[in-house]
């Protein structure tokens, strides 16, 4: 579809809408993994939070765990696929649905965006802190927890690194940065991915880097030339295949280095 000035608003939304089937890399029923929906207790008094837990079908010993934090749409099929990708390479991956207290991901991206604006973000962040605690004590896990998050989830990943002193690894993709005084609390090693054509987010990097250096945080940063915000999401037109594959390779190597040893 041409990107001309005559495109209607409806046509533009249609062009930008995610194609979950096209972006799926690991089938829901892949025999090499076991995936299921589980619930863990929220600290916020509204019961349990629903999430998607994926792990290898056959394991030897305890495995490292990775918390997967979605974009600002909730637990959609793309995020579940990310969890399966991690399970396929011998991680236990858990993707909570921040929209659980509002009924969960509604199956419609526009509706999900509307619901997301209604979340109490203070409570939502505490739900993600609790999710990391759930993974740390998972019987099949080795006690080490990493976090990977995208867009909104990248910001949550940075937040969790400031809140959880014994977090073992954090990989934010184009996420909002914490305040310098909070960044100084980070103990976990960071692998930070940014897109060159994402001026709003990358503008915060110099101040974040200065805070990380001052706090002697172990970090690596990559800014992918020509890539846009959301470049890792292979269900949308912003997907940049070369940048996404390189970032994912680096992510898997980083998580293995810090979670398997």
C-alpha positions as CSV (number, residue, x, y, z in Angstrom):
1,X,0.0,0.0,0.0
2,X,1.5,3.4,-1.0
3,X,2.3,5.9,1.7
4,X,0.7,8.8,-0.1
5,X,-1.0,11.8,1.2
6,X,-4.4,10.5,0.1
7,X,-4.3,7.5,2.5
8,X,-7.3,7.6,4.8
9,X,-7.0,7.4,8.6
10,X,-8.6,3.9,8.5
11,X,-6.1,2.9,5.7
12,X,-3.2,4.1,7.7
13,X,-4.3,2.2,10.8
14,X,-4.8,-0.9,8.7
15,X,-1.2,-0.6,7.3
16,X,0.3,-0.2,10.8
17,X,-1.8,-3.0,12.3
18,X,0.3,-6.0,13.5
19,X,0.2,-9.2,11.5
20,X,0.7,-11.8,14.2
21,X,0.5,-14.8,11.9
22,X,3.3,-13.4,9.7
23,X,5.5,-12.7,12.6
24,X,5.1,-16.0,14.4
25,X,8.5,-17.8,14.6
26,X,7.6,-20.7,17.0
27,X,4.3,-22.5,16.6
28,X,1.9,-22.6,19.6
29,X,2.0,-26.4,19.5
30,X,5.8,-26.8,18.8
31,X,6.7,-30.2,20.3
32,X,10.0,-28.9,21.6
33,X,8.4,-26.6,24.2
34,X,5.7,-26.7,26.8
35,X,3.7,-23.5,27.2
36,X,0.7,-22.7,29.5
37,X,-1.1,-19.9,31.2
38,X,-0.5,-19.6,34.9
39,X,-1.4,-17.1,37.6
40,X,0.7,-15.5,40.3
41,X,-0.3,-13.5,43.3
42,X,-0.5,-9.7,42.9
43,X,0.7,-7.6,45.8
44,X,-2.0,-5.1,45.0
45,X,-5.0,-6.8,46.6
46,X,-6.8,-7.7,43.4
47,X,-6.0,-11.4,43.4
48,X,-3.8,-13.0,40.7
49,X,-2.1,-11.8,37.6
50,X,-2.3,-14.0,34.5
51,X,0.8,-14.8,32.4
52,X,2.2,-17.1,29.8
53,X,4.9,-19.5,30.9
54,X,7.0,-21.3,28.3
55,X,9.8,-23.8,28.8
56,X,11.6,-26.6,27.0
57,X,9.5,-29.8,26.8
58,X,12.5,-31.8,27.9
59,X,15.0,-30.5,30.4
60,X,18.1,-31.6,32.2
61,X,18.6,-29.8,35.5
62,X,17.4,-26.4,36.5
63,X,17.2,-23.7,33.9
64,X,17.7,-19.9,33.9
65,X,14.5,-17.8,33.9
66,X,13.6,-14.7,31.8
67,X,10.8,-12.3,32.5
68,X,9.4,-10.9,29.2
69,X,7.7,-7.5,29.4
70,X,5.3,-6.6,26.6
71,X,4.7,-3.3,24.8
72,X,1.8,-1.1,25.8
73,X,-0.8,-3.5,24.4
74,X,-0.7,-6.3,27.0
75,X,0.0,-10.0,26.4
76,X,-0.7,-10.3,22.7
77,X,0.3,-13.2,20.4
78,X,3.6,-11.6,19.5
79,X,4.8,-11.4,23.1
80,X,3.8,-15.0,23.6
81,X,5.9,-15.9,20.6
82,X,8.9,-14.1,22.1
83,X,8.4,-16.3,25.2
84,X,8.4,-19.4,23.0
85,X,11.5,-18.3,21.2
86,X,13.3,-18.1,24.5
87,X,12.0,-21.5,25.6
88,X,13.3,-23.0,22.3
89,X,16.8,-22.1,23.3
90,X,16.6,-23.5,26.9
91,X,15.3,-20.7,29.0
92,X,12.1,-20.6,31.1
93,X,10.3,-17.5,29.9
94,X,7.4,-15.9,31.6
95,X,5.3,-13.1,30.1
96,X,2.7,-11.5,32.5
97,X,-0.3,-9.6,31.2
98,X,-0.4,-6.1,32.8
99,X,-4.0,-5.8,31.7
100,X,-5.1,-8.6,34.0
101,X,-6.9,-6.3,36.5
102,X,-8.9,-4.8,33.6
103,X,-9.9,-8.1,32.1
104,X,-6.7,-9.0,30.3
105,X,-5.5,-8.5,26.7
106,X,-8.8,-8.1,24.8
107,X,-7.7,-9.6,21.5
108,X,-7.9,-6.2,19.8
109,X,-4.9,-3.8,19.6
110,X,-6.9,-0.6,19.6
111,X,-9.0,-1.7,22.6
112,X,-5.8,-2.9,24.3
113,X,-4.3,0.6,23.9
114,X,-7.4,2.2,25.4
115,X,-7.3,-0.1,28.4
116,X,-3.6,0.4,28.9
117,X,-4.2,4.1,29.5
118,X,-6.4,3.2,32.4
119,X,-3.9,1.2,34.4
120,X,-2.5,2.4,37.7
121,X,1.2,2.3,36.7
122,X,2.4,2.3,40.3
123,X,0.4,-1.0,40.9
124,X,1.4,-2.4,37.5
125,X,5.1,-1.9,38.3
126,X,4.7,-3.8,41.6
127,X,3.0,-6.7,39.7
128,X,6.2,-6.9,37.5
129,X,8.4,-6.9,40.6
130,X,6.3,-9.7,42.0
131,X,6.6,-11.6,38.7
132,X,10.4,-11.5,39.0
133,X,10.1,-12.9,42.5
134,X,7.9,-15.6,41.2
135,X,10.6,-16.7,38.7
136,X,13.4,-16.5,41.3
137,X,11.6,-19.2,43.4
138,X,10.3,-21.3,40.5
139,X,11.1,-24.9,41.3
140,X,12.4,-25.6,37.7
141,X,14.5,-22.5,37.7
142,X,18.1,-22.1,38.7
143,X,17.4,-19.0,40.9
144,X,18.8,-16.6,38.3
145,X,16.4,-14.1,36.7
146,X,16.8,-11.9,33.7
147,X,14.4,-9.4,32.1
148,X,13.8,-8.4,28.5
149,X,11.3,-5.8,27.6
150,X,10.2,-3.9,24.5
151,X,9.0,-0.2,24.2
152,X,6.9,0.2,27.4
153,X,8.5,-3.1,28.5
154,X,11.9,-1.6,28.0
155,X,11.1,1.1,30.5
156,X,9.8,-1.5,32.9
157,X,13.0,-3.4,32.4
158,X,15.0,-0.4,33.4
159,X,12.7,0.2,36.4
160,X,13.1,-3.4,37.6
161,X,16.9,-3.0,37.4
162,X,16.6,-0.1,39.8
163,X,14.3,-1.9,42.1
164,X,15.7,-5.4,42.3
165,X,19.3,-5.5,43.7
166,X,19.9,-9.1,42.9
167,X,18.5,-9.1,39.3
168,X,21.0,-11.0,37.2
169,X,20.5,-9.4,33.8
170,X,18.4,-6.7,32.1
171,X,17.8,-6.1,28.4
172,X,15.7,-3.1,27.6
173,X,14.7,-2.5,23.9
174,X,14.1,1.2,23.2
175,X,12.8,1.9,26.7
176,X,12.3,5.0,28.7
177,X,15.3,5.7,31.1
178,X,15.0,6.0,34.8
179,X,15.9,9.2,36.6
180,X,19.7,9.5,37.3
181,X,19.2,9.0,41.1
182,X,17.3,5.8,40.4
183,X,19.8,4.6,37.8
184,X,22.5,4.9,40.5
185,X,20.8,2.0,42.3
186,X,21.3,-0.5,39.4
187,X,23.4,-3.5,40.2
188,X,22.4,-5.8,37.3
189,X,24.4,-5.9,34.1
190,X,22.6,-4.2,31.2
191,X,22.4,-4.7,27.5
192,X,20.6,-1.7,26.0
193,X,19.2,-1.5,22.5
194,X,18.2,1.7,20.8
195,X,17.0,2.7,17.3
196,X,18.7,5.6,15.5
197,X,15.4,6.9,14.2
198,X,13.8,7.0,17.6
199,X,14.8,10.6,18.7
200,X,12.4,10.8,21.7
201,X,13.8,7.7,23.4
202,X,17.5,8.0,22.3
203,X,17.6,11.6,23.5
204,X,17.5,10.3,27.1
205,X,20.6,8.1,26.6
206,X,23.4,10.6,27.4
207,X,22.0,11.4,30.8
208,X,21.3,7.7,31.5
209,X,24.8,6.8,30.4
210,X,26.4,9.4,32.7
211,X,24.5,8.0,35.6
212,X,25.5,4.4,34.8
213,X,29.1,5.4,34.5
214,X,29.0,7.3,37.8
215,X,27.5,4.2,39.5
216,X,30.0,1.8,37.8
217,X,27.2,-0.2,36.3
218,X,28.2,-3.0,33.9
219,X,26.5,-2.0,30.6
220,X,26.6,-2.4,26.9
221,X,24.7,-0.2,24.5
222,X,23.9,-0.5,20.8
223,X,22.2,2.0,18.6
224,X,21.0,0.4,15.3
225,X,21.5,2.6,12.2
226,X,18.4,3.5,10.3
227,X,16.2,1.5,12.6
228,X,12.9,2.9,14.1
229,X,11.3,2.5,17.5
230,X,9.8,-1.0,17.6
231,X,12.3,-2.4,15.1
232,X,12.3,-5.8,16.8
233,X,8.6,-6.4,16.4
234,X,8.3,-8.5,13.3
235,X,4.5,-8.2,13.1
236,X,4.6,-4.5,12.2
237,X,5.9,-2.3,9.3
238,X,8.6,-0.9,11.6
239,X,10.4,-4.2,11.7
240,X,14.0,-4.0,10.7
241,X,15.1,-7.6,10.0
242,X,18.9,-7.0,10.1
243,X,18.7,-4.9,13.3
244,X,16.3,-7.3,15.0
245,X,18.4,-10.4,14.2
246,X,21.6,-8.8,15.4
247,X,19.9,-7.5,18.6
248,X,18.4,-10.8,19.3
249,X,21.7,-12.7,18.9
250,X,23.3,-10.3,21.3
251,X,20.4,-10.7,23.7
252,X,20.6,-14.5,23.8
253,X,24.4,-14.4,24.2
254,X,24.1,-11.8,27.0
255,X,21.4,-13.7,28.9
256,X,23.3,-17.0,28.6
257,X,26.5,-15.3,29.9
258,X,24.8,-13.9,33.0
259,X,22.1,-16.5,33.8
260,X,23.7,-19.9,33.0
261,X,27.0,-19.5,34.9
